[in-house]
């Protein structure tokens, strides 16, 4: 391969992966940055002749594997292996929901209406429905929730657009392929659905390769738990209004009840006060405002469910709204249950929304059970799996204490090739002026490096504050997450040669910028909990 060099660590890892695939073994493999672990597991997968599911931690890396790495290796190996990309349903255009959004009698804000027209035009030419194709729309545009589906609002085979469904077609391609590239959220969603006896999302496989495996315990914990947010209530209200226009225009009281539920959801969010809070449910469960808000929300939800149940059979959309209301009632009941058992219950407050979550204290038993149900090779890899030189923590988290473990150091000489700078004298991260003080420290370093920098933040609020602070203080090109799609921002970053890109979680992992185009990485604070805690 032109531009690539042989690395002994990469070859050793590839041989270990090939052995694990051939013997249907479990392998935990840590390979330092620069080892080339992606090729080290893709080459054995392509040569194995087996059905392989590759799971990544981010959609960035998922797209990179499918669009760049796999085509390159297939050409180099002259491999006829068929590969497919499969994402969660929220990544695909839903033609039925697009139609509903276009018919919304209340209309949309000017920007949303313009984006909606762009989606409509794109819908006539896309073959995959993958929303990443529509690069001209910002990834955070509010139009995406309007035209994509969730497990709550998807009508399944009852959908009028089922025969044209992009998600169904993507799953069909995945069934036919020999290598399927997914992400951890989809992998765990599949396990969760199988665990509940509701079928499967992914095809059966002979081998599973879990890249960025250090993320898997947290993702698995979330999927084996339950979560409910005020946004789900507001989406239910919006969809019920749309179905009311089509199927129940003779029932004005239904529309009034939707308004009552929407107010209850917004009031429940307000009962938690300022945004940015996160804490244990027990901290607020006894708060009178929270208690009244929860009771109000439950009462209005139950009333809406009763009214929807009374018009059962009028239309598939109304029936779906009824079922969603019932599920939301059950989720609220479980999360607020004082006899919650071995689960952690917590809340997160955002500017316009609130989320309640209940997650199991450990997922090892659940994951062990899933692996037992799917006899296959299981390969877990990342640059950060061991604590010290021990894999015990990760193995215990995932229930794979008996797995073979291997570790390869990075081929880079960090002492000669990198410089690590920790500034002194900064205030605590919770201080109001923390981001400003960080940027005062960073600006001269940005100028010295002539840009070529990623500034990575743990919150959107800090990112926006840093972007505002930098404006007018530097002539370096600034690229801010949310102003354009991720792929476009990275492309512009590389082309500029002196740009500064400000990003949050999307840019922490799975972004590959080669050479000197990226020479400086600034992190406002470490985002990971200590494995030693």
Helices and strands as residue ranges (DSSP letters): H 8-23, E 26-31, H 37-48, E 52-56, H 59-64, I 65-69, H 70-77, E 83-85, G 89-91, H 95-103, H 110-123, G 131-133, H 144-147, G 156-158, G 162-164, H 166-176, E 179-183, H 184-195, E 207-210, G 213-215, H 216-224, E 226-229, H 230-247, H 252-270, E 278-280, H 281-284, H 288-310, H 316-335, E 343-349, E 354-360, H 364-373, E 377-382, H 392-398, E 404-408, H 414-417, H 434-448, E 453-456, H 460-470, E 478-480, H 486-496, E 500-503, G 505-507, G 515-517, E 520-523
